Amino acid sequence: MLTFMQIIRTFLYDEEGVTAIEYALIAALIAVAIIAAVTLVGTDIAAIFTNISTKLKAVP
């Protein structure tokens, strides 16, 4: 049977939780980058489609 100190020592040296946190932080940073890129590109694409729509309405 493990003593309390052995359990604490095992817990402190266990790195699986640290790895999971690192992966979560990386995923969060990637998500933020994707959201920023889609927001910037989405605004530009909306302007392009508005311009095309305006020009198509002007054609008789």
PyRosetta script that sets phi, psi and omega in degrees:
from pyrosetta import init, pose_from_sequence

init()
pose = pose_from_sequence("MLTFMQIIRTFLYDEEGVTAIEYALIAALIAVAIIAAVTLVGTDIAAIFTNISTKLKAVP")
pose.set_psi(1, 137.1)
pose.set_omega(1, -179.1)
pose.set_phi(2, -77.2)
pose.set_psi(2, 140.8)
pose.set_omega(2, 175.3)
pose.set_phi(3, -82.6)
pose.set_psi(3, 168.8)
pose.set_omega(3, -179.5)
pose.set_phi(4, -59.8)
pose.set_psi(4, -42.2)
pose.set_omega(4, -179.3)
pose.set_phi(5, -66.2)
pose.set_psi(5, -35.8)
pose.set_omega(5, 177.6)
pose.set_phi(6, -67.4)
pose.set_psi(6, -38.1)
pose.set_omega(6, 177.6)
pose.set_phi(7, -64.4)
pose.set_psi(7, -44.9)
pose.set_omega(7, 179.1)
pose.set_phi(8, -63.5)
pose.set_psi(8, -43.8)
pose.set_omega(8, -179.9)
pose.set_phi(9, -62.4)
pose.set_psi(9, -44.0)
pose.set_omega(9, 178.4)
pose.set_phi(10, -61.8)
pose.set_psi(10, -41.4)
pose.set_omega(10, 179.4)
pose.set_phi(11, -63.9)
pose.set_psi(11, -42.8)
pose.set_omega(11, -177.7)
pose.set_phi(12, -68.5)
pose.set_psi(12, -31.6)
pose.set_omega(12, -179.1)
pose.set_phi(13, -90.4)
pose.set_psi(13, -5.5)
pose.set_omega(13, 179.3)
pose.set_phi(14, -76.0)
pose.set_psi(14, 123.5)
pose.set_omega(14, -176.3)
pose.set_phi(15, -107.6)
pose.set_psi(15, 6.0)
pose.set_omega(15, -179.1)
pose.set_phi(16, -64.9)
pose.set_psi(16, -39.3)
pose.set_omega(16, 179.1)
pose.set_phi(17, -65.9)
pose.set_psi(17, -37.6)
pose.set_omega(17, 178.6)
pose.set_phi(18, -63.8)
pose.set_psi(18, -42.3)
pose.set_omega(18, 179.2)
pose.set_phi(19, -63.4)
pose.set_psi(19, -41.0)
pose.set_omega(19, 179.2)
pose.set_phi(20, -63.7)
pose.set_psi(20, -39.7)
pose.set_omega(20, 178.7)
pose.set_phi(21, -66.2)
pose.set_psi(21, -41.3)
pose.set_omega(21, 178.0)
pose.set_phi(22, -61.1)
pose.set_psi(22, -44.4)
pose.set_omega(22, 178.6)
pose.set_phi(23, -63.8)
pose.set_psi(23, -38.1)
pose.set_omega(23, 178.4)
pose.set_phi(24, -64.9)
pose.set_psi(24, -41.1)
pose.set_omega(24, 178.0)
pose.set_phi(25, -65.3)
pose.set_psi(25, -40.9)
pose.set_omega(25, 178.0)
pose.set_phi(26, -63.2)
pose.set_psi(26, -44.1)
pose.set_omega(26, 178.9)
pose.set_phi(27, -62.8)
pose.set_psi(27, -39.1)
pose.set_omega(27, 179.0)
pose.set_phi(28, -65.5)
pose.set_psi(28, -41.7)
pose.set_omega(28, 178.2)
pose.set_phi(29, -64.6)
pose.set_psi(29, -40.4)
pose.set_omega(29, 177.6)
pose.set_phi(30, -64.0)
pose.set_psi(30, -41.1)
pose.set_omega(30, 179.0)
pose.set_phi(31, -62.9)
pose.set_psi(31, -41.7)
pose.set_omega(31, 178.4)
pose.set_phi(32, -63.5)
pose.set_psi(32, -42.1)
pose.set_omega(32, 178.8)
pose.set_phi(33, -63.5)
pose.set_psi(33, -41.6)
pose.set_omega(33, 178.9)
pose.set_phi(34, -64.9)
pose.set_psi(34, -44.0)
pose.set_omega(34, 179.5)
pose.set_phi(35, -61.7)
pose.set_psi(35, -43.0)
pose.set_omega(35, 178.9)
pose.set_phi(36, -63.5)
pose.set_psi(36, -43.6)
pose.set_omega(36, -179.4)
pose.set_phi(37, -65.2)
pose.set_psi(37, -43.4)
pose.set_omega(37, -179.4)
pose.set_phi(38, -66.1)
pose.set_psi(38, -37.8)
pose.set_omega(38, 178.6)
pose.set_phi(39, -63.7)
pose.set_psi(39, -46.5)
pose.set_omega(39, -179.7)
pose.set_phi(40, -65.7)
pose.set_psi(40, -46.5)
pose.set_omega(40, -178.8)
pose.set_phi(41, -69.0)
pose.set_psi(41, -37.7)
pose.set_omega(41, 179.9)
pose.set_phi(42, -60.9)
pose.set_psi(42, -39.8)
pose.set_omega(42, 178.4)
pose.set_phi(43, -65.1)
pose.set_psi(43, -43.4)
pose.set_omega(43, 179.2)
pose.set_phi(44, -65.0)
pose.set_psi(44, -41.9)
pose.set_omega(44, 179.8)
pose.set_phi(45, -65.8)
pose.set_psi(45, -38.9)
pose.set_omega(45, 177.4)
pose.set_phi(46, -62.0)
pose.set_psi(46, -40.7)
pose.set_omega(46, 178.1)
pose.set_phi(47, -65.0)
pose.set_psi(47, -40.3)
pose.set_omega(47, 179.3)
pose.set_phi(48, -63.8)
pose.set_psi(48, -45.7)
pose.set_omega(48, -179.7)
pose.set_phi(49, -66.9)
pose.set_psi(49, -34.7)
pose.set_omega(49, 176.3)
pose.set_phi(50, -64.6)
pose.set_psi(50, -42.0)
pose.set_omega(50, 178.4)
pose.set_phi(51, -63.2)
pose.set_psi(51, -44.7)
pose.set_omega(51, 178.9)
pose.set_phi(52, -63.6)
pose.set_psi(52, -42.2)
pose.set_omega(52, 179.1)
pose.set_phi(53, -62.1)
pose.set_psi(53, -41.5)
pose.set_omega(53, 178.8)
pose.set_phi(54, -63.8)
pose.set_psi(54, -42.0)
pose.set_omega(54, 180.0)
pose.set_phi(55, -68.9)
pose.set_psi(55, -35.4)
pose.set_omega(55, 178.8)
pose.set_phi(56, -69.6)
pose.set_psi(56, -33.2)
pose.set_omega(56, 178.3)
pose.set_phi(57, -70.7)
pose.set_psi(57, -27.3)
pose.set_omega(57, -178.4)
pose.set_phi(58, -79.2)
pose.set_psi(58, -18.6)
pose.set_omega(58, -179.8)
pose.set_phi(59, -76.8)
pose.set_psi(59, 126.0)
pose.set_omega(59, -179.1)
pose.set_phi(60, -73.7)
pose.dump_pdb("model.pdb")
